[in-house]
């Protein structure tokens, strides 16, 4: 039974279809290019490269689908409903979007983990969020050399949390906004601890 399960998992791990059906070909090319760039540092080859690239590309496709569906529902509520019906429909559209994002977030990690180590999964997520965790963390270390281990750990934890949220944001602007929010939290935290951020 265990052998059968392992064979089944291996077989399913080798074939990850690109979910590009019904999509504009130029958009598909753009997403494939982006996904390829995001995994390039791992130097993957063959079927493993294709599978991981397709998982990343499919993540982008799914995010696009989720936000497109949300936007259509919000537009319908705005254009066709009024009062409490409009408010209820708007809230429902946002809640459905958040629910789908939540499920997709953990599915992405699970799919990548069939092929990659936890460190490699993190590397892809960093690439998908413009390496903002490392860049921002390093800036704080350069700015304030006297940071304690506790302060460094807290900053890194918040930046990692920001990455997990930013990876599901709908575009680069929204991804940067997530990190900016957390940078504000870090600035307040460090300021209260007497750190000079100027």
FIFI-915311 format. One line per 3 residues: number of its first residue (from 1); their letters; for each residue y negated, z negated, x negated of N, C-alpha, C. Coordinates in nm, 3 decimals. Last residue first. Layout:
REM residues N
NUM> a> Y/Z/X/Y/Z/X/Y/Z/X; ...
END
This chain:
REM residues 198
198> xxx> -5.796/-1.163/-1.657/-5.904/-1.068/-1.684/-5.886/-0.999/-1.817; -5.620/-1.360/-1.594/-5.576/-1.222/-1.574/-5.683/-1.120/-1.606; -5.516/-1.658/-1.717/-5.634/-1.573/-1.713/-5.589/-1.427/-1.706
195> xxx> -5.346/-1.915/-1.540/-5.340/-1.797/-1.628/-5.464/-1.710/-1.609; -5.319/-2.135/-1.375/-5.419/-2.138/-1.482/-5.416/-2.022/-1.577; -5.165/-2.116/-1.158/-5.105/-2.184/-1.273/-5.196/-2.180/-1.395
192> xxx> -5.310/-1.960/-0.991/-5.293/-2.102/-0.955/-5.235/-2.183/-1.069; -5.268/-1.716/-1.122/-5.402/-1.775/-1.119/-5.395/-1.925/-1.087; -5.002/-1.665/-1.065/-5.042/-1.692/-1.204/-5.179/-1.757/-1.211
189> xxx> -5.018/-1.628/-0.783/-4.928/-1.728/-0.843/-4.974/-1.766/-0.984; -5.194/-1.414/-0.762/-5.227/-1.544/-0.701/-5.145/-1.656/-0.763; -5.045/-1.217/-0.897/-5.178/-1.255/-0.946/-5.219/-1.392/-0.891
186> xxx> -4.821/-1.196/-0.730/-4.805/-1.245/-0.868/-4.939/-1.293/-0.923; -4.940/-1.091/-0.500/-4.870/-1.220/-0.494/-4.856/-1.281/-0.633; -5.031/-0.849/-0.604/-5.127/-0.946/-0.551/-5.065/-1.085/-0.544
183> xxx> -4.788/-0.732/-0.658/-4.877/-0.761/-0.771/-4.984/-0.861/-0.729; -4.698/-0.695/-0.399/-4.632/-0.795/-0.483/-4.714/-0.829/-0.607; -4.874/-0.493/-0.321/-4.866/-0.617/-0.245/-4.805/-0.728/-0.330
180> xxx> -4.808/-0.295/-0.505/-4.942/-0.355/-0.509/-4.946/-0.487/-0.433; -4.551/-0.226/-0.421/-4.569/-0.293/-0.550/-4.707/-0.358/-0.559; -4.618/-0.107/-0.175/-4.527/-0.221/-0.180/-4.547/-0.298/-0.310
177> xxx> -4.779/0.106/-0.260/-4.838/-0.001/-0.178/-4.750/-0.126/-0.178; -4.595/0.271/-0.386/-4.698/0.204/-0.467/-4.761/0.089/-0.391; -4.458/0.354/-0.156/-4.386/0.283/-0.261/-4.485/0.206/-0.349
174> xxx> -4.657/0.492/-0.020/-4.604/0.369/0.039/-4.526/0.286/-0.063; -4.689/0.709/-0.197/-4.802/0.622/-0.164/-4.753/0.488/-0.111; -4.437/0.832/-0.192/-4.485/0.767/-0.314/-4.600/0.672/-0.287
171> xxx> -4.272/0.743/0.123/-4.332/0.834/0.027/-4.385/0.758/-0.093; -4.138/0.549/0.277/-4.130/0.690/0.316/-4.192/0.787/0.217; -3.921/0.307/0.117/-4.051/0.350/0.169/-4.052/0.501/0.187
168> xxx> -3.695/0.221/-0.005/-3.681/0.271/0.132/-3.813/0.315/0.193; -3.783/0.129/-0.245/-3.686/0.238/-0.248/-3.667/0.299/-0.109; -3.940/-0.092/-0.186/-4.005/0.036/-0.216/-3.907/0.153/-0.212
165> xxx> -3.757/-0.301/-0.160/-3.833/-0.256/-0.043/-3.889/-0.116/-0.066; -3.662/-0.319/-0.419/-3.565/-0.305/-0.310/-3.634/-0.260/-0.182; -3.900/-0.360/-0.561/-3.824/-0.237/-0.580/-3.728/-0.212/-0.465
162> xxx> -3.966/-0.619/-0.478/-4.054/-0.507/-0.443/-3.981/-0.375/-0.456; -3.762/-0.760/-0.602/-3.769/-0.758/-0.455/-3.855/-0.641/-0.407; -3.845/-0.720/-0.864/-3.715/-0.668/-0.821/-3.709/-0.659/-0.668
159> xxx> -4.083/-0.862/-0.856/-4.087/-0.719/-0.882/-3.956/-0.651/-0.842; -3.985/-1.123/-0.812/-4.070/-1.058/-0.712/-4.076/-0.907/-0.731; -3.840/-1.162/-1.051/-3.772/-1.171/-0.921/-3.855/-1.102/-0.813
156> xxx> -4.043/-1.144/-1.240/-3.937/-1.044/-1.240/-3.863/-1.043/-1.107; -4.193/-1.373/-1.176/-4.253/-1.239/-1.169/-4.145/-1.132/-1.158; -4.002/-1.572/-1.229/-4.057/-1.557/-1.095/-4.118/-1.418/-1.076
153> xxx> -3.959/-1.537/-1.505/-3.847/-1.522/-1.411/-3.898/-1.499/-1.269; -4.213/-1.594/-1.607/-4.153/-1.462/-1.627/-4.042/-1.436/-1.525; -4.234/-1.863/-1.534/-4.328/-1.764/-1.481/-4.274/-1.623/-1.494
150> xxx> -4.024/-1.972/-1.688/-4.024/-1.986/-1.542/-4.115/-1.882/-1.478; -4.107/-1.919/-1.946/-3.985/-1.855/-1.897/-3.978/-1.862/-1.745; -4.469/-1.871/-1.943/-4.347/-1.951/-1.960/-4.226/-1.872/-1.909
147> xxx> -4.700/-1.669/-2.121/-4.624/-1.694/-1.999/-4.498/-1.775/-2.029; -4.867/-1.600/-2.329/-4.823/-1.740/-2.321/-4.745/-1.771/-2.194; -4.960/-1.337/-2.311/-4.847/-1.366/-2.401/-4.790/-1.507/-2.386
144> xxx> -5.069/-1.155/-2.082/-5.062/-1.301/-2.092/-4.942/-1.339/-2.179; -5.058/-0.878/-2.121/-5.183/-0.941/-2.080/-5.184/-1.091/-2.106; -4.791/-0.830/-2.182/-4.895/-0.795/-2.280/-5.025/-0.867/-2.251
141> xxx> -4.671/-0.918/-1.946/-4.634/-0.981/-2.073/-4.738/-0.953/-2.181; -4.788/-0.742/-1.761/-4.816/-0.885/-1.753/-4.782/-0.956/-1.884; -4.674/-0.501/-1.853/-4.820/-0.518/-1.854/-4.856/-0.667/-1.848
138> xxx> -4.403/-0.546/-1.805/-4.450/-0.535/-1.943/-4.601/-0.552/-1.953; -4.404/-0.541/-1.522/-4.362/-0.661/-1.594/-4.416/-0.659/-1.737; -4.478/-0.274/-1.474/-4.563/-0.385/-1.429/-4.531/-0.513/-1.504
135> xxx> -4.262/-0.134/-1.594/-4.401/-0.106/-1.632/-4.490/-0.224/-1.596; -4.034/-0.241/-1.460/-4.052/-0.257/-1.605/-4.198/-0.239/-1.646; -4.095/-0.168/-1.190/-4.056/-0.304/-1.228/-4.087/-0.326/-1.375
132> xxx> -4.149/0.107/-1.184/-4.260/0.012/-1.165/-4.222/-0.131/-1.201; -4.009/0.343/-1.212/-3.994/0.240/-1.315/-4.103/0.133/-1.306; -4.028/0.491/-0.976/-4.122/0.519/-1.086/-4.121/0.413/-1.196
129> xxx> -3.818/0.453/-0.808/-3.941/0.379/-0.780/-4.035/0.381/-0.901; -3.606/0.591/-0.909/-3.653/0.631/-0.777/-3.783/0.560/-0.737; -3.559/0.447/-1.142/-3.612/0.584/-1.151/-3.670/0.630/-1.018
126> xxx> -3.452/0.213/-1.028/-3.578/0.208/-1.105/-3.641/0.347/-1.114; -3.221/0.317/-0.922/-3.321/0.263/-0.831/-3.456/0.247/-0.900; -3.090/0.386/-1.161/-3.125/0.490/-1.064/-3.234/0.440/-0.970
123> xxx> -3.059/0.132/-1.274/-3.135/0.235/-1.346/-3.178/0.347/-1.252; -2.890/0.008/-1.089/-3.028/-0.040/-1.106/-3.114/0.065/-1.175; -2.659/0.154/-1.143/-2.719/0.159/-1.009/-2.865/0.116/-1.016
120> xxx> -2.614/0.070/-1.405/-2.646/0.210/-1.379/-2.708/0.230/-1.241; -2.553/-0.198/-1.361/-2.669/-0.164/-1.445/-2.711/-0.019/-1.423; -2.317/-0.183/-1.211/-2.439/-0.239/-1.150/-2.565/-0.203/-1.229
117> xxx> -2.174/0.145/-1.280/-2.183/0.001/-1.302/-2.308/-0.052/-1.231; -2.059/0.397/-1.045/-2.147/0.344/-1.148/-2.135/0.193/-1.163; -1.901/0.483/-0.833/-1.908/0.565/-0.954/-1.974/0.496/-1.072
114> xxx> -1.923/0.307/-0.627/-1.793/0.371/-0.645/-1.787/0.446/-0.779; -2.189/0.239/-0.618/-2.100/0.149/-0.693/-1.958/0.203/-0.706; -2.304/0.423/-0.447/-2.324/0.439/-0.591/-2.224/0.355/-0.671
111> xxx> -2.222/0.308/-0.201/-2.178/0.442/-0.240/-2.191/0.462/-0.390; -2.358/0.060/-0.206/-2.211/0.064/-0.198/-2.157/0.200/-0.243; -2.627/0.138/-0.209/-2.571/0.063/-0.322/-2.419/0.072/-0.324
108> xxx> -2.628/0.265/0.046/-2.663/0.338/-0.076/-2.604/0.268/-0.199; -2.576/0.062/0.227/-2.479/0.171/0.213/-2.502/0.248/0.083; -2.807/-0.086/0.214/-2.685/-0.142/0.157/-2.575/-0.037/0.141
105> xxx> -2.988/0.099/0.334/-3.016/0.037/0.204/-2.887/-0.012/0.139; -2.894/0.159/0.586/-2.892/0.263/0.483/-2.909/0.204/0.344; -2.950/-0.079/0.722/-2.811/-0.035/0.705/-2.800/0.066/0.591
102> xxx> -3.233/-0.076/0.703/-3.155/-0.189/0.653/-3.011/-0.147/0.626; -3.301/0.159/0.836/-3.333/0.144/0.694/-3.249/0.033/0.632; -3.221/0.095/1.096/-3.154/0.204/1.026/-3.179/0.197/0.875
99> xxx> -3.403/-0.113/1.150/-3.259/-0.137/1.155/-3.183/-0.030/1.078; -3.651/0.017/1.132/-3.618/-0.092/1.039/-3.469/-0.119/1.033; -3.621/0.196/1.352/-3.644/0.245/1.215/-3.603/0.139/1.113
96> xxx> -3.605/0.015/1.561/-3.492/0.104/1.534/-3.501/0.160/1.393; -3.861/-0.099/1.544/-3.742/-0.182/1.523/-3.619/-0.097/1.492; -4.025/0.121/1.604/-4.036/0.055/1.473/-3.912/-0.030/1.442
93> xxx> -3.941/0.175/1.866/-3.932/0.279/1.762/-3.937/0.217/1.623; -4.006/-0.066/1.995/-3.866/-0.023/1.987/-3.846/0.082/1.877; -4.284/-0.063/1.980/-4.210/-0.168/1.911/-4.063/-0.129/1.893
90> xxx> -4.330/0.163/2.143/-4.377/0.161/2.003/-4.300/0.057/1.923; -4.227/0.079/2.387/-4.169/0.196/2.320/-4.207/0.200/2.173; -4.400/-0.139/2.443/-4.254/-0.159/2.430/-4.189/-0.045/2.355
87> xxx> -4.647/-0.007/2.459/-4.626/-0.114/2.360/-4.478/-0.135/2.335; -4.601/0.166/2.675/-4.638/0.220/2.544/-4.610/0.117/2.435; -4.554/-0.022/2.877/-4.450/0.076/2.842/-4.476/0.134/2.703
84> xxx> -4.797/-0.155/2.897/-4.681/-0.228/2.843/-4.567/-0.134/2.804; -5.011/0.127/2.856/-4.991/-0.015/2.882/-4.869/-0.075/2.818; -4.841/0.447/2.867/-4.961/0.362/2.867/-4.918/0.216/2.884
81> xxx> -4.717/0.757/2.726/-4.704/0.627/2.791/-4.834/0.549/2.784; -4.755/0.995/2.586/-4.697/1.001/2.720/-4.696/0.868/2.796; -4.862/0.965/2.328/-4.907/1.078/2.411/-4.866/1.066/2.558
78> xxx> -4.739/0.735/2.221/-4.885/0.749/2.220/-4.933/0.853/2.321; -4.469/0.790/2.255/-4.527/0.671/2.315/-4.678/0.684/2.327; -4.447/1.024/2.099/-4.416/1.028/2.242/-4.480/0.909/2.314
75> xxx> -4.510/0.917/1.850/-4.597/1.020/1.909/-4.574/1.029/2.060; -4.295/0.746/1.812/-4.430/0.690/1.818/-4.526/0.789/1.883; -4.087/0.933/1.803/-4.087/0.831/1.908/-4.225/0.769/1.923
72> xxx> -4.161/1.075/1.573/-4.150/1.145/1.703/-4.157/1.045/1.818; -4.145/0.872/1.380/-4.274/0.935/1.408/-4.273/1.010/1.542; -3.868/0.816/1.382/-3.966/0.713/1.418/-4.098/0.776/1.461
69> xxx> -3.767/1.062/1.291/-3.731/1.013/1.424/-3.830/0.907/1.472; -3.880/1.061/1.036/-3.914/1.169/1.130/-3.883/1.125/1.273; -3.756/0.840/0.921/-3.901/0.836/0.944/-3.947/0.946/1.039
66> xxx> -3.488/0.930/0.920/-3.524/0.804/0.985/-3.674/0.802/1.018; -3.501/1.168/0.769/-3.455/1.171/0.908/-3.501/1.046/0.983; -3.585/1.067/0.520/-3.668/1.164/0.591/-3.631/1.168/0.739
63> xxx> -3.364/0.909/0.459/-3.495/0.847/0.476/-3.588/0.939/0.554; -3.170/1.113/0.437/-3.160/1.013/0.542/-3.293/0.944/0.567; -3.262/1.253/0.211/-3.248/1.322/0.340/-3.248/1.221/0.454
60> xxx> -3.242/1.050/0.018/-3.372/1.107/0.052/-3.368/1.180/0.186; -2.964/1.016/0.023/-3.052/0.902/0.053/-3.190/0.953/0.093; -2.878/1.263/-0.065/-2.852/1.225/0.074/-2.935/1.105/0.117
57> xxx> -2.953/1.239/-0.335/-3.018/1.340/-0.249/-2.999/1.305/-0.102; -2.774/1.036/-0.411/-2.919/1.015/-0.421/-2.993/1.113/-0.331; -2.530/1.165/-0.363/-2.559/1.036/-0.299/-2.709/1.010/-0.298
54> xxx> -2.555/1.387/-0.532/-2.551/1.407/-0.388/-2.578/1.277/-0.311; -2.547/1.261/-0.784/-2.665/1.339/-0.744/-2.670/1.357/-0.593; -2.288/1.159/-0.770/-2.401/1.067/-0.776/-2.530/1.138/-0.736
51> xxx> -2.139/1.402/-0.762/-2.125/1.301/-0.658/-2.246/1.208/-0.654; -2.217/1.534/-0.999/-2.241/1.595/-0.868/-2.237/1.492/-0.756; -2.129/1.351/-1.194/-2.271/1.389/-1.185/-2.302/1.443/-1.046
48> xxx> -1.855/1.358/-1.139/-1.929/1.231/-1.127/-2.078/1.259/-1.113; -1.782/1.618/-1.199/-1.776/1.572/-1.060/-1.854/1.444/-1.039; -1.995/1.664/-1.486/-1.889/1.707/-1.396/-1.900/1.654/-1.255
45> xxx> -2.170/1.372/-1.614/-2.123/1.511/-1.620/-2.021/1.537/-1.510; -2.466/1.179/-1.687/-2.338/1.200/-1.618/-2.299/1.347/-1.627; -2.689/1.053/-1.809/-2.609/1.155/-1.881/-2.471/1.175/-1.818
42> xxx> -2.873/0.879/-1.712/-2.735/0.831/-1.722/-2.643/0.929/-1.792; -3.111/1.012/-1.684/-3.099/0.919/-1.796/-2.957/0.869/-1.815; -3.086/1.156/-1.442/-3.073/1.225/-1.572/-3.052/1.130/-1.689
39> xxx> -3.129/1.072/-1.188/-3.003/1.029/-1.252/-2.989/1.081/-1.395; -3.374/1.180/-1.117/-3.354/1.036/-1.106/-3.226/0.986/-1.171; -3.332/1.455/-1.145/-3.423/1.386/-1.238/-3.397/1.236/-1.236
36> xxx> -3.166/1.496/-0.924/-3.118/1.525/-1.059/-3.202/1.454/-1.164; -3.343/1.435/-0.716/-3.223/1.353/-0.736/-3.168/1.372/-0.877; -3.529/1.644/-0.747/-3.572/1.504/-0.759/-3.452/1.414/-0.787
33> xxx> -3.366/1.868/-0.702/-3.438/1.854/-0.829/-3.478/1.708/-0.852; -3.292/1.815/-0.439/-3.189/1.822/-0.543/-3.252/1.805/-0.681; -3.544/1.831/-0.315/-3.471/1.703/-0.315/-3.362/1.703/-0.422
30> xxx> -3.607/2.101/-0.354/-3.696/1.996/-0.404/-3.622/1.863/-0.416; -3.397/2.226/-0.215/-3.412/2.247/-0.360/-3.498/2.136/-0.422; -3.461/2.138/0.046/-3.334/2.099/-0.016/-3.341/2.114/-0.168
27> xxx> -3.705/2.271/0.082/-3.701/2.125/0.084/-3.573/2.074/0.016; -3.614/2.533/0.080/-3.710/2.490/-0.023/-3.711/2.338/-0.034; -3.450/2.537/0.309/-3.391/2.555/0.176/-3.485/2.511/0.064
24> xxx> -3.457/2.296/0.565/-3.529/2.403/0.497/-3.479/2.414/0.353; -3.140/2.210/0.711/-3.266/2.174/0.647/-3.327/2.295/0.579; -2.887/2.254/0.807/-2.998/2.260/0.901/-3.133/2.225/0.843
21> xxx> -2.725/2.056/0.562/-2.716/2.149/0.675/-2.834/2.139/0.769; -2.709/1.877/0.358/-2.826/1.966/0.359/-2.828/2.061/0.478; -2.560/1.658/0.228/-2.590/1.668/0.372/-2.718/1.750/0.393
18> xxx> -2.308/1.726/0.011/-2.454/1.725/0.021/-2.489/1.751/0.167; -2.016/1.521/-0.003/-2.086/1.642/0.042/-2.237/1.621/0.044; -1.837/1.407/-0.250/-1.953/1.359/-0.173/-2.029/1.483/-0.130
15> xxx> -1.538/1.342/-0.377/-1.605/1.443/-0.295/-1.715/1.378/-0.211; -1.440/1.127/-0.513/-1.462/1.250/-0.588/-1.537/1.355/-0.507; -1.397/0.920/-0.341/-1.505/0.904/-0.436/-1.537/1.034/-0.509
12> xxx> -1.173/0.996/-0.206/-1.300/1.001/-0.132/-1.418/0.988/-0.226; -0.989/0.959/-0.415/-1.007/1.092/-0.357/-1.139/1.101/-0.284; -1.014/0.685/-0.455/-1.045/0.778/-0.563/-1.071/0.916/-0.509
9> xxx> -0.925/0.586/-0.208/-1.062/0.559/-0.253/-1.104/0.655/-0.362; -0.659/0.679/-0.214/-0.751/0.720/-0.106/-0.896/0.701/-0.148; -0.561/0.543/-0.433/-0.561/0.690/-0.434/-0.660/0.742/-0.331
6> xxx> -0.588/0.281/-0.336/-0.661/0.324/-0.456/-0.670/0.476/-0.464; -0.411/0.289/-0.118/-0.552/0.260/-0.096/-0.636/0.307/-0.214; -0.168/0.337/-0.250/-0.218/0.434/-0.152/-0.367/0.416/-0.128
3> xxx> -0.152/0.100/-0.399/-0.160/0.229/-0.468/-0.216/0.336/-0.375; -0.125/-0.083/-0.190/-0.242/-0.091/-0.280/-0.261/0.041/-0.352; 0.120/0.000/-0.082/0.000/0.000/0.000/-0.126/0.000/-0.087
END
